[in-house]
Amino acid sequence: MIEFPKNTQGGIFMSVLREQMIRDMNLKGLSQKTIQSYVRYIVDYARYYKTPPDKLGPNEIKEYLSYLISQRKLSNELLEDVIVP
């Protein structure tokens, strides 16, 4: 079973969106480890903006990827993991 971060009120952070995302990734046949990684990336993305990911758009994605490369020194290999095919 995948453990997910809790929000400050003790509830599951962005649970409806997460459930939809997990369902879609399961339908694609992704491994539980891959699903857990992708969910963690989305949680980090939402925390960076302090906004639910469904309220963010292409410009925020580009800005966040730029942040990952320049500030967190994410390698191209890891960056490819962040971008879901």
N, C-alpha and C positions, 0 to 999 in steps of 0.2 A: 504494500500500500504506500502511495506517495504521501509524504508529509509536506504541508504547505505552510508558509508564514501566516501568522495571525496579524490582524490590524490592531490598533491600540485599544479598540473597544472589545477585543477578544474574539471577534467574528472572523470568518475566513475573508481574506482580502480579495476583492473583485471575484467572488465565488461564481456568479452566473456566467460571466465571460470566461472564466477559467474552465468551468465545466464544459462549455461549448467547445473551447479550444482543445481540451483533452479528448472529448468525444471525436472531434474531427481528426486529431492525430492518431487515435486508436483505429479509426476507419482506414487511415492511410497505412496502417501496419507498423507504425514507429514503435521502437522499443520503449519500455518504461523508463529506462535511463535517459533516452533522448527526450522523451516527453517531459521528464523532470527538469532537464537542462533548459528546454525551451520555455517552460513555465517560469523558471527562475530568471531567465533573461527578460521576460515580459514584466515580472514583478520589479526587477531592477529599473527597467525603463519607466514604469509608472512612478516609482519612488523618486527617480531623478527629477521628474516634472511635478511630482505631488499631484498628479491628475490621473484619472482612469485612462487606460490606453485607448479605449474606444472614443475618447474625446480628443485624441492627438492625431495629427495628420502626417503627410509626407515630409513637410519641412522639419517637423520635430524629429522624425526618424533620421533624417540626414544629419541634423545637429547632434543627435545622440550618438550616432555612429562616428561622427567627427570627434566627439568627446572621448569615446572609447579608444580611438586611435591615438589622439594627441595627449590626453591626460592619463588614461589608464594603460597606455602603451600596449593595447591589444594587438596581437599578431594577426596577419592576414588569415592564417589557418583558423584561429579562434573566431575571427570576425565572420568567416564563412559559416561557422556553427551558429552565430547569432542570427544570421539571415536565413530564415526558414525557406527551403526551396519550394 
